[in-house]
Amino acid sequence: MDSDKLLGEFLRARREVTTPEQVGLLDVGLRRTPGLRREEVAMLAGVSTDYYVRLEQGRERRPSDQVLTALARVLCLGPDATDYLYELAHPLARPHKQGSQMEQVSPELLRLMRGWSHIPAFVTGRWLDVLARNPLGSVLHDGLEYADNLLRLVFLDPAAREFYPDWEHVARVRVAHLRGVAGTDLDHPYLIELVGELSLKSADFRRLWARHDVSGIVSEDRRFHHRKVGELDLTSEVLSVASAPGQQLVIFHAKPGSSSERALALLADLAALTR
């Protein structure tokens, strides 16, 4: 991946998914390309069209913070995407982090997770590899073929679209997270292997990766359809593991007294049988 072109590729991708209505422009007539025109972005950001074109083409790679702030506003970037934009414009040299095969979950965290008999929990690494699950977390994902990596699960497992009723949303969130954690480190060997595999095997991944969406993993409501207990409406909490940068602890819980809490209790009974 050509790091010199990352900024331009990001700007172009975000321009193409930003509509005139989002920035208060009248959309008059047919457009040959989706999203905003280059001259519209330049006008709204207060720079010349020639300068903006050079940014997209990679001939200008060090815009000022004032220009970056204006572009983030025009392209309707959220906080995570804005941070990513600044990182692309002002990259810092950093050593490669170890791939997932070297990541380990601390014994203390594993012991804590095993004690949560009614809370599904798992730990992910930088590239969304699942490094560990507690028994209930394993039962929640029982029967899924690619449960070792959340991206492979979403895009390569045929059962994922039934398991995640809101599949499109889950897929967008996972890809946006991968783009965010990668930052300017797109030549990391493990990332190249992962993106290459997903691009080769999934047209949906290629479509979403090309959008250059960026976001972190956030706590949110998540729907599941489990093959044994049916529908589950759970709330996820995502916590960074302070002792292992890049690792995140993900836990799920149900609303007290809900049918999902009862379904989760049934799964807990199944998990107890496997311990």
C-alpha positions in Angstrom: 0.0 0.0 0.0 1.5 3.4 -1.1 1.6 5.5 2.1 2.3 8.7 0.0 -1.2 8.4 -1.4 -3.2 7.6 1.7 -4.3 11.2 2.4 -5.5 11.7 -1.2 -7.3 8.3 -1.3 -9.1 9.1 2.0 -10.2 12.6 0.8 -11.5 11.3 -2.5 -13.4 8.4 -0.8 -15.0 10.7 1.7 -15.9 13.3 -0.9 -17.7 10.7 -3.0 -19.9 9.6 -0.1 -20.7 13.2 1.1 -23.9 14.5 -0.5 -24.7 18.1 -1.5 -27.6 18.1 0.9 -25.3 17.3 3.8 -23.3 20.5 3.3 -26.2 22.7 2.4 -25.8 22.8 -1.4 -28.6 22.6 -3.9 -28.3 19.4 -6.0 -29.2 20.7 -9.5 -29.2 18.2 -12.3 -27.5 14.9 -12.8 -23.9 14.3 -11.6 -21.4 12.2 -13.5 -19.8 11.1 -10.2 -21.3 10.4 -6.7 -20.9 12.9 -3.9 -19.4 16.3 -4.0 -17.3 17.8 -6.9 -13.7 18.7 -6.2 -14.5 22.4 -6.8 -17.3 22.3 -4.3 -15.1 20.8 -1.6 -12.5 23.5 -2.4 -15.0 26.3 -2.2 -16.5 25.2 1.1 -13.1 24.6 2.6 -11.7 28.0 1.5 -8.9 26.7 -0.7 -8.3 26.8 -4.4 -9.5 24.0 -6.6 -6.0 23.4 -7.9 -4.7 23.0 -4.3 -7.4 20.5 -3.4 -6.8 18.5 -6.6 -3.1 18.3 -5.6 -4.2 17.0 -2.2 -6.2 14.2 -3.8 -3.5 13.3 -6.3 -0.9 13.1 -3.6 1.2 16.0 -5.0 0.5 18.0 -1.8 0.8 16.0 1.4 1.3 18.5 4.2 -1.8 20.7 4.5 -2.0 23.1 7.5 -4.1 22.3 10.5 -6.5 25.1 9.4 -7.1 23.4 6.1 -7.5 20.0 7.8 -10.1 21.4 10.1 -12.0 22.9 7.2 -11.9 19.7 5.2 -13.1 17.7 8.3 -16.1 20.1 8.5 -16.9 19.9 4.8 -16.7 16.1 4.6 -18.8 15.7 7.8 -16.1 13.7 9.6 -16.7 12.5 13.1 -14.1 12.7 15.9 -12.4 9.3 15.0 -12.3 10.1 11.3 -10.9 13.6 12.0 -8.1 12.2 14.1 -7.4 9.8 11.3 -7.2 12.7 8.8 -4.7 14.5 11.0 -2.6 11.3 11.3 -2.5 10.9 7.5 -1.4 14.5 7.1 1.2 14.3 9.9 2.4 10.7 10.1 4.7 9.7 12.9 7.3 7.0 12.4 6.3 4.0 14.5 7.6 0.5 14.7 5.4 -2.4 13.6 3.4 -3.9 16.4 3.4 -7.7 16.7 0.7 -9.6 14.8 -2.1 -11.4 16.5 -0.1 -14.6 16.8 2.0 -12.9 19.5 -0.8 -11.4 21.5 -1.7 -13.0 24.8 -4.4 -12.3 27.3 -3.2 -11.9 30.9 -4.0 -14.8 33.3 -5.7 -12.3 35.6 -8.1 -11.1 33.0 -8.8 -14.7 31.9 -9.6 -15.6 35.5 -11.9 -12.6 35.8 -13.8 -13.5 32.6 -14.3 -17.1 33.6 -16.0 -15.9 36.8 -18.7 -14.1 34.8 -21.2 -17.0 34.4 -24.1 -14.8 33.1 -22.1 -12.3 31.0 -20.7 -13.2 27.6 -17.2 -11.8 27.3 -14.3 -11.9 24.9 -11.0 -10.1 24.3 -10.0 -8.8 20.8 -6.6 -7.8 19.5 -5.6 -4.9 17.3 -6.9 -6.5 14.1 -10.1 -7.9 15.7 -8.7 -11.4 16.3 -10.6 -13.0 19.2 -7.9 -13.8 21.7 -10.0 -15.3 24.4 -13.7 -16.0 25.4 -15.4 -17.0 28.6 -17.7 -20.1 28.4 -20.8 -18.0 27.8 -19.1 -16.0 25.1 -18.1 -19.3 23.4 -21.7 -20.6 23.5 -23.0 -17.3 22.1 -20.8 -17.8 19.0 -21.3 -21.6 18.9 -21.6 -23.0 15.4 -19.9 -20.1 13.6 -17.1 -21.0 11.3 -14.8 -18.0 11.5 -15.3 -17.0 15.1 -11.5 -16.5 15.6 -11.7 -13.1 13.9 -14.6 -10.7 13.9 -14.0 -9.5 10.4 -13.7 -12.9 8.9 -16.8 -13.9 10.8 -18.8 -11.0 9.3 -17.6 -11.3 5.7 -16.7 -15.0 5.2 -19.1 -17.0 7.4 -22.3 -17.8 5.5 -24.2 -17.9 8.8 -23.2 -14.3 9.8 -26.1 -12.7 8.0 -28.6 -14.7 10.1 -26.5 -14.4 13.3 -26.4 -10.6 12.9 -29.9 -9.3 11.9 -28.4 -5.9 11.4 -25.6 -7.3 9.3 -24.9 -4.2 7.1 -24.5 -2.0 10.2 -22.2 -4.5 11.9 -20.1 -4.9 8.8 -19.7 -1.1 8.4 -18.6 -0.7 12.0 -16.1 -3.5 11.8 -14.5 -2.2 8.6 -14.4 1.4 10.0 -12.7 0.2 13.1 -10.1 -1.7 11.1 -9.4 1.4 9.1 -9.1 3.5 12.3 -6.7 1.2 14.1 -4.5 0.7 11.0 -3.9 4.5 10.7 -0.9 5.0 8.4 0.4 1.5 9.3 -1.2 0.0 6.2 2.0 -1.9 5.2 1.8 -4.0 8.4 2.3 -7.6 7.2 -0.6 -9.0 9.1 -3.0 -6.2 7.9 -1.9 -6.8 4.3 -2.6 -10.5 4.7 -6.0 -9.9 6.3 -7.2 -7.2 3.9 -5.9 -9.3 1.0 -7.9 -12.3 2.1 -11.1 -10.4 2.7 -10.8 -8.4 -0.5 -10.3 -11.6 -2.5 -13.2 -13.5 -1.0 -15.8 -10.8 -0.3 -17.2 -8.2 -2.6 -19.0 -6.6 0.4 -15.7 -6.1 2.1 -14.1 -4.5 -1.0 -17.2 -2.1 -1.2 -17.0 -1.0 2.4 -13.1 -0.8 2.6 -13.2 1.6 -0.4 -15.4 4.0 1.5 -12.6 4.8 4.0 -15.1 5.1 6.9 -13.2 5.5 10.2 -14.6 4.9 13.7 -13.7 3.2 17.0 -15.6 0.4 18.5 -18.3 1.9 20.7 -20.8 0.6 23.2 -24.1 0.0 21.5 -27.2 -2.2 21.4 -26.6 -5.3 19.3 -29.1 -7.8 18.0 -28.3 -11.5 17.6 -30.2 -14.5 16.3 -28.9 -17.6 18.0 -29.7 -21.0 16.5 -30.7 -22.4 19.9 -32.4 -19.6 21.9 -33.6 -17.3 19.1 -33.5 -13.5 19.2 -31.2 -11.7 21.7 -31.2 -7.9 22.2 -28.1 -7.1 24.1 -26.0 -4.0 25.0 -22.3 -4.2 24.4 -19.7 -2.5 26.5 -16.2 -2.1 25.1 -13.3 -1.5 27.5 -9.6 -1.0 26.7 -7.2 -3.3 28.5 -4.7 -1.0 30.1 -2.1 -3.7 30.6 -2.1 -4.6 26.9 -2.5 -1.7 24.5 -4.6 -2.6 21.5 -6.6 -5.3 23.3 -10.2 -4.6 24.1 -12.6 -6.4 26.5 -16.1 -6.8 25.0 -19.0 -7.8 27.3 -22.7 -8.1 26.7 -25.7 -7.7 29.0 -29.5 -7.8 28.7 -32.1 -5.5 30.1 -33.4 -6.9 33.4 -36.6 -8.8 33.1 -36.5 -9.0 29.3 -36.9 -12.0 27.1 -33.3 -11.6 26.1 -32.2 -11.9 29.8 -34.1 -15.2 29.9 -32.6 -16.4 26.7 -29.1 -15.4 28.0 -29.9 -17.5 31.1 -30.6 -20.5 28.9 -27.3 -20.0 27.2 -25.6 -19.8 30.5 -27.1 -23.2 31.4 -25.6 -24.6 28.2 -22.3 -23.0 29.0 -22.3 -24.6 32.4 -22.6 -28.0 30.8 -19.5 -27.5 28.7 -17.2 -26.4 31.5 
